[in-house]
Amino acid sequence: TTSTPADARREAEWANRCGARYLGGAILASPATVGTDRAKAFYSGPEDAFDRYRSWLQVLAPNSVYCGDDMGRAATMDHALLELSYGCLAVLFHCMALCEAGSVPIHEFFNHVTLFTKEFLEQRTSGIASGTYPSGTATMHTFASWAEQLVRISADAGVDTTVPAALLHSITRTVELGHGGDDYQALYEAFRRAKDGSADPMSPETDTAV
């Protein structure tokens, strides 16, 4: 269901021409949690349509949230929350790669991390020690498609694209390293120091050291 605000507005215009009522929606849940109390979905568009079909929509996602009549709001909320979640994980993986390169044991680093619980850290990084990242609910190919959308909607909104572009760069790098079918934890491979000690060949060159 992940799409852009522009997609939602374009689809709504088509539906209106056909005489249909249209709600833009975004499901913020993995396939396994759809229909459970853990599933959340965002909707935007005509409020009366949302109210009329709320009980049906809640079958898919009991936590169905109406975001307003602006058709693009549900998609914007979806992308913003996904960027926060997967952006934070990207920073975490980069920190871990930095520790590995500096011979700092990961468990020692985790002992000083206060932003996340140890249970969260262990769950989200479980495959990194072994270097195996079996696909979970989505592959890196899927994340690459999402990150491309994130860059596009940021540009469409007139918002700086530096952060989503960096995320897309790292995800693309992970795919090129042969992890396109792996879980998001494989992003770590895009950050870690190469075995020969060289830097990521795709990284922008810098001439100034601080």
Disulfide bonds with the S-S distance in Angstrom:
none
